[in-house]
Amino acid sequence: MLKRNLLLPAALLLSNIMPAIAQVPEQDQVRSLEWVINTAPPFHILDGPHAGLGICDALIDVVDEHLPEHKSNRYVLPQSRIRKQFQNKENQCFPCMIYRPIPGDTIQSQPTHFYYPHGIITTTENARRIQALHGNPVRLTSLVNDRSFRFGYPDGRHYPAVQSILDKALQSDISRIAHTGENATVAILAMIKKGRLDYTLEYQILHNFDKAENTGSNLVFLEIAETQGQHVLGAIGCTNSAWGRAAIEKINQVLPQVRQHPDFLNVLGLWFSDAPESGPYLELLRERVWQAEE
């Protein structure tokens, strides 16, 4: 009886230790950080005068700098393939996702920075027509059902804050063109300039990139009523698997240093203007991301 009583505490002790031991192989699975990126400036800028100065390029660089014990691989893939690989549970991380606290096909890090909400990018001439018919700020619910305007967007692109608006617009009642292939976002802007499309739905930073790359661009950015005054948190997303959860745990450990690294802040300052809000972007970043984690 005494021997059985002595074995019981030992068994309880082992049961408490085993979960910690079980986590070790999961951590060991992260031999390298497998980054997937796409040609979507200014998130990633692969060529031209601003090559390497994309927001997500800088984010990867700084994360890699703070996790030197891991190798780092980067693969340039179409957005549709990246999405498919997440669904197939392949080991990968995408540096610039919209932050979602509840995991799905991906699991997100803590927030890294924030975006001003999506708006309309169109020509100066189209802007006058759109605002005359659909208000200022633009009522997206009204615009997407106006068949006289052609809407273009990258294939596989989703807009969480307004996706329900797009989904409710029947295909027969909306002129949509999905662009496939590399450099889809830049290609869409070129189509708008040539009159083959009328507008796209994008972040303001793409408009800022176009102005930086093309002197005398005739494109303008219009706020939309449905998201005016809101902001969107960005985060790193990895596959929702044992590997991905371990990778995110490691990334979260260094995020306080990553978010305030001068190289990352300089790139954010390059692409984010202070409009549409009165406060400077970097001050709002401190309030909405840094202090929110304290």
MILUM-707448 format. One record per residue (C-alpha): residue number from 1; residue in three letters; y, z, x. Coordinates in steps of 0.02 Angstrom, whole numbers, plus 50000, padded with zeros to 5 digits. Layout:
NUM_ALA_Y_Z_X
...
//
This chain:
1_MET_50000_50000_50000
2_LEU_50119_50045_50142
3_LYS_50087_49878_50227
4_ARG_50127_49784_50065
5_ASN_50289_49881_50045
6_LEU_50341_49839_50223
7_LEU_50308_49654_50194
8_LEU_50419_49649_50039
9_PRO_50586_49680_50129
10_ALA_50534_49554_50262
11_ALA_50502_49423_50127
12_LEU_50671_49458_50048
13_LEU_50756_49442_50217
14_LEU_50673_49275_50249
15_SER_50725_49211_50077
16_ASN_50906_49251_50118
17_ILE_50895_49164_50286
18_MET_50804_49007_50228
19_PRO_50950_48926_50134
20_ALA_51056_48935_50292
21_ILE_50914_48861_50395
22_ALA_50890_48723_50266
23_GLN_51071_48667_50289
24_VAL_51052_48633_50474
25_PRO_50956_48469_50458
26_GLU_51085_48408_50331
27_GLN_51226_48438_50455
28_ASP_51126_48355_50594
29_GLN_51115_48195_50492
30_VAL_51297_48154_50531
31_ARG_51274_48070_50699
32_SER_51424_47957_50675
33_LEU_51561_47923_50548
34_GLU_51527_47759_50460
35_TRP_51695_47693_50400
36_VAL_51706_47547_50279
37_ILE_51876_47462_50262
38_ASN_51945_47310_50175
39_THR_52087_47189_50207
40_ALA_52215_47270_50094
41_PRO_52382_47303_50179
42_PRO_52468_47421_50202
43_PHE_52310_47527_50182
44_HIS_52225_47427_50319
45_ILE_52320_47299_50424
46_LEU_52204_47194_50531
47_ASP_52325_47065_50600
48_GLY_52508_47017_50610
49_PRO_52657_47115_50680
50_HIS_52601_47278_50598
51_ALA_52417_47268_50647
52_GLY_52339_47441_50660
53_LEU_52484_47524_50570
54_GLY_52400_47537_50401
55_ILE_52399_47705_50314
56_CYS_52209_47713_50317
57_ASP_52200_47645_50494
58_ALA_52305_47793_50553
59_LEU_52203_47914_50448
60_ILE_52039_47856_50526
61_ASP_52114_47864_50701
62_VAL_52171_48043_50679
63_VAL_52009_48103_50597
64_ASP_51910_48025_50740
65_GLU_52025_48109_50866
66_HIS_51987_48279_50789
67_LEU_51799_48248_50778
68_PRO_51766_48182_50955
69_GLU_51584_48239_50952
70_HIS_51545_48100_50828
71_LYS_51539_47914_50860
72_SER_51644_47807_50744
73_ASN_51600_47637_50672
74_ARG_51710_47526_50564
75_TYR_51651_47385_50450
76_VAL_51767_47265_50361
77_LEU_51693_47226_50189
78_PRO_51751_47161_50019
79_GLN_51796_47297_49894
80_SER_51656_47243_49777
81_ARG_51525_47266_49915
82_ILE_51596_47435_49965
83_ARG_51579_47492_49784
84_LYS_51400_47425_49775
85_GLN_51350_47516_49934
86_PHE_51417_47680_49866
87_GLN_51310_47654_49712
88_ASN_51159_47621_49825
89_LYS_51189_47785_49919
90_GLU_51217_47701_50087
91_ASN_51296_47809_50221
92_GLN_51481_47767_50223
93_CYS_51656_47837_50203
94_PHE_51809_47750_50132
95_PRO_51970_47827_50200
96_CYS_52091_47794_50057
97_MET_52021_47837_49887
98_ILE_52103_47917_49737
99_TYR_52065_48103_49739
100_ARG_51940_48160_49607
101_PRO_51882_48341_49610
102_ILE_51722_48297_49515
103_PRO_51602_48191_49620
104_GLY_51525_48030_49555
105_ASP_51457_47894_49669
106_THR_51571_47970_49800
107_ILE_51622_48144_49851
108_GLN_51803_48166_49906
109_SER_51885_48268_50040
110_GLN_52032_48380_50004
111_PRO_52190_48276_49971
112_THR_52264_48190_50123
113_HIS_52430_48123_50055
114_PHE_52502_48056_49891
115_TYR_52560_47892_49815
116_TYR_52696_47853_49693
117_PRO_52614_47780_49536
118_HIS_52568_47597_49511
119_GLY_52702_47480_49452
120_ILE_52733_47295_49424
121_ILE_52765_47176_49568
122_THR_52842_47012_49511
123_THR_52981_46890_49553
124_THR_53163_46927_49518
125_GLU_53165_46794_49382
126_ASN_53008_46859_49297
127_ALA_53074_47037_49309
128_ARG_53222_46994_49198
129_ARG_53107_46916_49067
130_ILE_52981_47057_49074
131_GLN_53112_47193_49054
132_ALA_53199_47100_48914
133_LEU_53035_47091_48816
134_HIS_52945_47249_48870
135_GLY_53078_47374_48920
136_ASN_53141_47462_49075
137_PRO_53034_47550_49131
138_VAL_52906_47420_49078
139_ARG_52786_47464_48938
140_LEU_52622_47409_49016
141_THR_52532_47425_48849
142_SER_52646_47290_48782
143_LEU_52651_47180_48937
144_VAL_52463_47161_48962
145_ASN_52446_47092_48786
146_ASP_52584_46963_48812
147_ARG_52488_46802_48845
148_SER_52643_46715_48912
149_PHE_52627_46815_49074
150_ARG_52480_46791_49193
151_PHE_52413_46950_49274
152_GLY_52323_46942_49442
153_TYR_52225_47078_49531
154_PRO_52095_47095_49670
155_ASP_51915_47080_49614
156_GLY_51835_47252_49599
157_ARG_52002_47341_49588
158_HIS_52017_47486_49465
159_TYR_52174_47580_49412
160_PRO_52117_47753_49352
161_ALA_52283_47808_49277
162_VAL_52302_47652_49170
163_GLN_52127_47575_49168
164_SER_52104_47623_48986
165_ILE_52258_47519_48943
166_LEU_52186_47367_49030
167_ASP_52014_47393_48952
168_LYS_52086_47402_48777
169_ALA_52171_47234_48796
170_LEU_52043_47107_48734
171_GLN_51999_46970_48859
172_SER_52053_46839_48733
173_ASP_52223_46920_48718
174_ILE_52264_46937_48902
175_SER_52282_46812_49043
176_ARG_52191_46892_49190
177_ILE_52145_46815_49356
178_ALA_52036_46914_49477
179_HIS_52053_46857_49657
180_THR_51899_46870_49767
181_GLY_51882_46865_49956
182_GLU_51979_46938_50100
183_ASN_52165_46975_50096
184_ALA_52160_46974_49906
185_THR_52315_47082_49883
186_VAL_52421_46973_49998
187_ALA_52350_46814_49921
188_ILE_52401_46875_49748
189_LEU_52580_46904_49806
190_ALA_52582_46727_49877
191_MET_52522_46660_49708
192_ILE_52661_46755_49619
193_LYS_52791_46681_49736
194_LYS_52724_46506_49702
195_GLY_52723_46532_49513
196_ARG_52534_46524_49494
197_LEU_52535_46706_49435
198_ASP_52673_46807_49353
199_TYR_52638_46986_49406
200_THR_52516_47109_49478
201_LEU_52492_47296_49461
202_GLU_52509_47385_49628
203_TYR_52578_47529_49727
204_GLN_52757_47515_49787
205_ILE_52697_47520_49968
206_LEU_52629_47342_49950
207_HIS_52803_47284_49901
208_ASN_52873_47376_50052
209_PHE_52745_47289_50162
210_ASP_52792_47119_50093
211_LYS_52976_47152_50130
212_ALA_52933_47207_50308
213_GLU_52827_47052_50340
214_ASN_52930_46921_50247
215_THR_53118_46912_50266
216_GLY_53203_46857_50107
217_SER_53056_46891_49991
218_ASN_53100_46865_49808
219_LEU_52980_46999_49744
220_VAL_53035_47159_49658
221_PHE_52947_47319_49604
222_LEU_52963_47382_49425
223_GLU_52910_47554_49364
224_ILE_52798_47566_49211
225_ALA_52833_47687_49070
226_GLU_52656_47755_49055
227_THR_52655_47833_49230
228_GLN_52839_47858_49269
229_GLY_52869_48020_49363
230_GLN_52686_48047_49406
231_HIS_52603_48043_49576
232_VAL_52428_48003_49637
233_LEU_52334_48106_49767
234_GLY_52240_48013_49902
235_ALA_52080_48073_49987
236_ILE_51937_48017_50098
237_GLY_51780_47975_50001
238_CYS_51600_47974_50065
239_THR_51437_47933_49981
240_ASN_51380_48071_49864
241_SER_51222_48112_49962
242_ALA_51164_48243_50087
243_TRP_51242_48138_50226
244_GLY_51405_48114_50132
245_ARG_51422_48297_50085
246_ALA_51395_48346_50267
247_ALA_51523_48217_50325
248_ILE_51654_48279_50200
249_GLU_51623_48459_50254
250_LYS_51661_48411_50434
251_ILE_51815_48310_50384
252_ASN_51884_48452_50277
253_GLN_51872_48569_50426
254_VAL_51999_48466_50524
255_LEU_52109_48404_50379
256_PRO_52247_48535_50403
257_GLN_52277_48463_50577
258_VAL_52249_48282_50522
259_ARG_52375_48289_50379
260_GLN_52515_48351_50492
261_HIS_52476_48243_50644
262_PRO_52633_48150_50704
263_ASP_52543_47981_50710
264_PHE_52489_47995_50529
265_LEU_52660_48056_50471
266_ASN_52747_47914_50564
267_VAL_52642_47784_50473
268_LEU_52672_47868_50305
269_GLY_52858_47866_50342
270_LEU_52848_47680_50384
271_TRP_52779_47626_50215
272_PHE_52839_47756_50090
273_SER_53020_47745_50039
274_ASP_53100_47893_49952
275_ALA_53121_47797_49789
276_PRO_53076_47811_49647
277_GLU_53108_47997_49670
278_SER_53263_48081_49738
279_GLY_53170_48193_49861
280_PRO_53117_48127_50033
281_TYR_52933_48078_50037
282_LEU_52886_48192_50182
283_GLU_52964_48343_50094
284_LEU_52869_48303_49935
285_LEU_52712_48283_50040
286_ARG_52730_48462_50100
287_GLU_52749_48525_49922
288_ARG_52615_48420_49837
289_VAL_52479_48418_49971
290_TRP_52505_48545_50110
291_GLN_52566_48693_50008
292_ALA_52448_48652_49865
293_GLU_52303_48693_49982
294_GLU_52376_48858_50044
//
